[in-house]
Every structure is written in C-alpha cells, then in structure tokens.
C-alpha cells in the first residue's frame, strides 16, 4: 500500500494531524483510567506506552510534518487526573518543530476561565480541546458562556468532540458517561453565539453525521476532522461532502495512539480523492485553521 500521491510527491513530511494524544502514561493510564481500558478492550488496542521520539519518527516516515497534541481535563466528571497543561507546553517546547500544543480546561471547575487565560497568555498554547462526554457537560448551557467569550477574546481555536465515544465501551452503564453530550447540535449554539470563535468538530460525528455536515456548511466558523475512524469506515456522505461542498473545511486527523498515521493515510489513498482536495484535507486547511506555515 502507498501513501497519498501528494505526500509521495512532497518535498519532505507535509501533512498536519489535527488530533493526537500523548502516547505516555499521563494520558493512557492516568487520565484515561478504567474508561480508556474499556475502549482498548472493546476495539483490540493496547495501552502500552511509547516515547515521543518514536512517535515523531513514525509520523515523519508517514509524511506528517506537524501534529496537534491535545490536553485533557475531565477530572470533575471522571475523578481521573488531567493531562496538565504545563506538561503539554513542556512537550511542545521540547519538540517545537513538530507539535502544536492545545490545552484543556474542565468547564465544571470554578477556575476554568482563569486557567484558559493562563494557557494562552502564560503557556502560549495554541487552542483548547473539549471532550464533552468525558467532561460531562452541555456546551450550549448558559453557565459556560463566560468561558466561550473568554476563548473568543483570546483569539485561539477550540476542538469539540463530535459523536459517540468509545470510552467506557461495553462497561456497566458506560462508566456513567452520557453520549448525548457528543451531539454536534449542542455546538451549533456556541458557533452562533460566538461567531469569531473558530471551532473544529473532531471525528465524523456518528450517529449525527448529517447534523455535523449541516452545521459545517451553515456556520462559517465551524470545521471538522476525520479522526477516530479509519477511512474505509467513514460514512459515504461524509466522504462525498469532504471532496465537494466542504473540501475547504475538512481536515486530516488520527486520534493517535488509538489510530496510527501510516495505515490511516494508506487507506485514504484508496479513496482516490483529486490531488487538489488531498492537499486541502491533508495540510492546507489545517495550516489555515491553525495559523501555521
């Protein structure tokens, strides 16, 4: 199997992965806890930790030159410790030519607004990641308005989780996690009320793909990525929109270490997207969204 034609022709690693997690115990074991083990057991993955050096080597061999490394704080709802924002910034600084650092704040914590400000002004993180199912919150609830207004004023983008989550899969009660918070219609309210807030909906939002496509088409400040699903399992309508109406608003992502870059990109090559659309999805859209060269 081969990589997409535009990566084979590129002068060095060029793709941008908009969705990756730490391959270390900070995410896989500490923050993930039992709900992460449930996901790994259900889908045949392992939770063996790895180094950032090996991760970067793996990515560059697959033609990926930059990756968004996501923070994680779902402590209030899950009881698990966060991936500290200072840690994300430290990893970003150590591998500054590869990682773009996104922080995370727990919207249920009293200091979430102050922590958001610290992430940008003190740690120089480039955006924020929210996982509403793990964090147990509705982003359209008025109690979160100050947080969204603050992030909009800070001028950085946000990633919201879209669709179901494999966390807690097949466990009794799904570890108490509620998938209703993954409905992208809850994000539509945020996009409408904060038009300068740039929003990326992570993953094809099963079982709400049509709602996700409608929001991305109607809201100029909302985008989506294809992370969390191998390309051959992505809904046909999502792929059709990705190569046509939404070709400027869809981005490549893996959900590393759950999915690895080379197998994902090799399957993407099988879809036979036009080369101009490959460039948009694999790096041009992400570079514009993230403000990177």
Buried (B, 14 or more C-beta within 10 A) or exposed (E): EEBBBBBEEBEEBBBBBBBBBBBBEBBBBBBBBBBBBBBBBBEEBEBEBBEBEEBBEBBBEBBBBBBBBBBBBBBBBBEBBBBBBBBBBEBBEEBEEBBBBBBBBBBBBEEBBEBBBBBBEEBEBBBBBBBBBBBBBBBBEEEBEEBBBBBBBBEBBBBBBBBBBBBBBEBEEBBEBBBEBBBBEBBBBBBBBBEEBBBBBBBBBBEBBBBBBBBBEEBEBBBBBBBBBBBEEBBEEBBEBBBEEBBEBBBBBBBBBBBBBBBBBBBBBEBEBEEEBBBBBBBBBBBBBBEBE
